């Protein structure tokens, strides 16, 4: 995807912030008026407070509204028109998240809301967002047909296999660019128009409406074609040079700057640093609030362990964290004091494949410990690990260092995300699935990570904990 296309999409994403903000305010205003109008017709509708109070609530809820739109990826409909089915499913999912967020706010603040008004606001926003996105999709297609939204490319270089694959992939896009033609030292067998040689680039850019120039061999070295690059710079046209490099199975190359020096970097499922920073910030805030709210339970469980099992109350073990960094993960102690010493004698009873050690009826677990494990209460002290930054709320489960060191090859990539208290493995069956599937789930989480995925995993964790699925 070229720089021109990226800039266009970035601009459309900014537009969606304004348009969707107007939709929310419009839904609030229209619902307020409609609710008052229906009070004389529909019995049971409660009187509403001043419009100013509701407008203030809408204004304060606007950031959350826009964040949920981004999480559910509805903003992408401003870049690529969605099908009617995808649009309806996306709107239903978005409004479902809004209902959940509203329920959390009401529960946390003990607020009283007018349910009929909320239903009207959600119904109004659904209709307005549906109409708005259908209209914008139609407008994008209309503009594209007129040529205003279509990126125009100029190819420089020989039309070899690499250039042909690029052109084919570009033309397979839903809104493909227009390839004006190519410049090379000689005409070749291709359907593209031969517009001249490299020396003609300035004239072609001046004569044609060129949005972007892509350079292929033998002209894909910027230092060897400075005059052509200067012609692009003078016209303000973006230039892209095809890079010849090894193609790895999963790593994607990108240009990065390390200490102000340019490098070609290879990342597997690269994540935006700002998005990871937000995830880390939410982890710390949520862990702090969680520890505060759960402090009575933590104190009660600590006392129960001390009275029935003696000290220590906590079990601390060295685990492998982000990129193999070692840290001490803490849990409530659920086993007898000499549990680690007795592990060797139970090795033959291990029921898990791979280097992981798990037994369904582990004789080292105490009665209280079995209850704590079944309810996952033993995991709660890991909120302290989240607070200190060694763990996340959601992520691959950290393994003991000795077990992690036995994992090699593709499975080692599970260390490329901060480990979590819960994750895809926990909500997919935990100890009921085998080791290879566990590792595959960890890598799937890393490759598909998004704030929305974290939220789904956290919501799915609740029933898993309540019913103790896969807990050992």
C-alpha angles and dihedrals in degrees: 000000000000129000092250091056092045091051091048092052092046089053092050091051089057090050091055091058091059097040095047091046088055089049092055093049090045091051091050093048097044093045092050092052093044092048092053091047092052095049090085092049106036115053118221099036109135125230115262129230120239118308089237091064092052092045089054091051091050091049092050091047093049097092091052090047093053092043091055090049089056093044092053089044094233088138089071089074086076090062102037121018110243124222116256091252094050090046094052093046091048093050092048091050092047094051089046089057089048090055091049092048091048091050090052092050093048091048093048096046098033088228125167114228134186102246096195091055092048090051090052092048092051092046091048094048091048092053094042094048091047093051092042094053094044089052094046091047090053091048092050091052092046092051090047092053089051089052097243095110096039119103112226115215131198115201119211119193141032116327095236130148093287094052092044092053090049092051092046092050091047092050092050091062116110090245101026123197123246113250106212095193141277141276120217141140091265142010116269137195101274139114090241120100116255103228099181140276132313090271089063096060096102091051093048093049089049094047101040132048098251120179098176140007120211119197124209132177131333088026100040096107110091093201090057097051103041094148092054091048090049090052089056091047093050091052093044091241119148116241125204125190121206109236120217109214143133115288112225125199097250111355116102120207121232137168113253137170120229113188089340093308120117118237137171104237130195117215132177108222092339115215127211109254092220091054092050089048090055090048090052092048092051090048093055094044093047093046091052093050091043094052090049094050094041096044094104090053092045091051092047093049091047090053092047092052092047092050098044104029105020126224143003098055094189131054114215122190133175109249135180112252136174109353089347098305108159120234137160112253115202129210136162108274111255101167139065117277096257094047095122092050091052095050094090093059090053096047094105091058094059109134099190125087119230124027095316119110119215134148124189094217102029107184090209093067115096124221092255090044091055090055092048091050094046091053094037089234088131088069096058096090087065085080084081088058089051090049091054092047100245092110140028131219090245126029145092113320111258114239127208110272092246092055095043091053089061090058113091139163123024093351091066090074089079086084092066092086127056108264118252143212090233133017146150091298093056095049093043099059107292109210092011092075127067126253099257092052089048091054091046090053090052092053091045089055091050093048095045100035118148135142088257091056091051090051092050091050092049091050092048090049092067097067091039090057094043093052096034094229111187094352117150 
